[in-house]
Amino acid sequence: MPPPEIRELRDLTRYRTELGHERTREVQRLHKVLQDAGIKLSSVASNIMGKSGRAMVEALMTGTTDPQVLAELAQGVLRKKLPQLRQALEGRFSGRHAFLATELLAHLDYLEEAMERVSRRIEECLRPFAKEVEILCSIPGLKDKASAKVIAEIGTDMKQFPDSKHLASWAGLCPGNRESAGKHKRCGTRKGNGWLKAALVEACWAAVRDRSTAFSGQFFRLRARLGPKKAIVAVAHSMLVVIYECLAHGKSYEELGHDYFDRIQKGLLTDRYVHKLRQLGFEVHLKPKGEAA
């Protein structure tokens, strides 16, 4: 059983995640209310809960329905889309829609305040683990929130896991074992800690955007063969192995480079490309670079 401080951190991070999901659902409900009123604000403004979008929704709630007036509430880059805004804000926003929007905005305000309170409490709980947070934040894709989730789910003492393979199995980030009639068949990952798995997958999507990282190199190598979803799960497995090694040895992550997986599999890659060229009708003879002809 994890120590009390880890259990509290786990409860808080999971609660914050649930609050975030609830906020997303409420924003979607607000979208539906506006769509029902014929207001197509989301087709022009990517975030209706931004300053401009919220100002327009609140103006609608107070009875302002003139598209010209509403569009003038736009700020920043959104002002470049004034003609589209005027067209999108033409609708039939009624008292029924105003009441629902008022209730939804009130609930959204509560959720955001609750998330802020929970985040402050999480920061307090993380103070004893400042070193571990610093180590985790050195890993591409892992920031403060993701690091808090990782510590909350696996703790900081890696001695509880014999090795990284056991941790990956516990997290559900390793292939399942499906055997029938003596034959092993493909199957998805096994069941595990869904909270940790979701946090790592989200962090990996952020990590692979940086093309200079080993995680990005692995993702783009696998994506062509497995597809993006399976590839990102494989990257999440690699990230969890890195997390285990960093926490177990108390050392920050050292970037391995975009071509890391190509370097460690040089022989396999060479055989694969030679085989491909021979299939295309070429006669291939290889020699190390710099060797005399």
Secondary structure, 3 states (H helix, E strand, C coil): CCCHHHHHHHHHHHHHHHHHHHHHHHHHHHHHHHHHCCCCHHHCCCCCCCHHHHHHHHHHHCCCCCHHHHHCCCCHHHHHHHHHHHHHCCCCCCHHHHHHHHHHHHHHHHHHHHHHHHHHHHHHHHHHHHHHHHHHHCCCCCCHHHHHHHHHHHCCCHHHCCCHHHHHHHHCCCECCEEECCEEECCCECCCCHHHHHHHHHHHHHHCCCCCCHHHHHHHHHHHHHCHHHHHHHHHHHHHHHHHHHHHHCCCCCCCCCCHHHHHCHHHHHHHHHHHHHHCCCCCCCCCCCCCC
